[in-house]
């Protein structure tokens, strides 16, 4: 089985590097000419800037992929995980807290490996292309807050799952899935008023004219929310965005202040109509349902692997493999799961792009297709989004349709209703 996992890791790394190389090559080849759909709205300088930005991000992603593979090998067949396991075993008894410490240690280690890449993206790539407004202090404050929230929310959940693994019987994973589903839904409800304000300031939308326009749109679409808010996204970046957050009565509409500064009222209305489409067409609920269904499948696989000595042995864990701790099984499963789940990426991306097309069509019916096209062109330009992604890379990574295809559909919709 070691050979199987080694081959799977090789396929995973080669596929990711191949896709990144395709993206770099394709974007470079099309950097000298703006696609015809955008010739009147996006200049060649902006198009080439987007190409350079995309290539810079891909180069960083390739380095991170290689390093991630090296860390995987070091922790498994290289004996790193065996060393951490032994170190903890010398200071702690084999209990549920041993397993919690083991999982937390590996998660913290992997987080430390990723942190320099996040810093590089923010203070080298984003800074170079004029997007960064974050200070070093704010960056590390965000990292500390994320760590603290992860510990406060994640450690009790981890302990509960490990307890179920220890004493829950053959079908412990069903109970774990119910616990996870309740946790995920609770976080979705609590996020707008409990977690998001820890990182950003939210204030009610003060533009009365825009507020009235949004109110009429909400009435037309039969949507209710707890309010329309502006978020201080400009503290960290010049990128603009808008989103919905929360479930049920806790739903909020949130605009980045950078987006409000850039778009006209009719364009903001069109962007909001697109986001409303996701809710009215039940895309959010479908996304939650599919995520929970996939979690059930993964937990069932984890349940089948629990107690199987071949699983830790095949990943280089020799001592104690005959009676692996639940924490060890959980760590190893968490490390190998991305090797399998990445193969499902095209399916997830295809479903997401289908939802984006449907939300665009909803926006065209309830607002203005032309306004949405203008808004998207401004966002593509301001965010330096490539207009010419590699098709294969897009299949795996892009949750939104390629810019040209999306604009063509909206223009066709506008012509049909003219």
Buried (B, 14 or more C-beta within 10 A) or exposed (E): EEEEBBEBBEEBBEBBBEBBBBBBBBBBEBBEEBBEBBEEBBEEEBBBBBBBBBBBBBEBBBEBBEBBBEBBBBBBBBBBBBEBBEEBBEEBEEEBBBBBBBBBBBBEBBBEBEEEBBBBBBBEBBBEBEBBBBEEEBBEEBBEEEEEBBBEBBEEBBBBBBBBBBEBEEEBBBBBBEBBBEBEBEBBBBBBBEBBEEBBEBEEBEBEEBBEBBEEBBEEBEBEBBEBBBBBBBBBBBBBBBEBBBBEEBBBBBBBBBBBEBBEBBBBBBBBBBBBBBBBBEBBEEBBEEBBEEBBEBBBBBBEBBEBEEBBBBBBBEEBBEEBBBBBBBBBBBBBEEBEEBBEBBEBBEBBBEBBBBBBBBBBBBBBBBBBBBBBBBBBBBBBBBBBBBEBBBBBBBEBBBBBBBBBBBBEBBEEEE
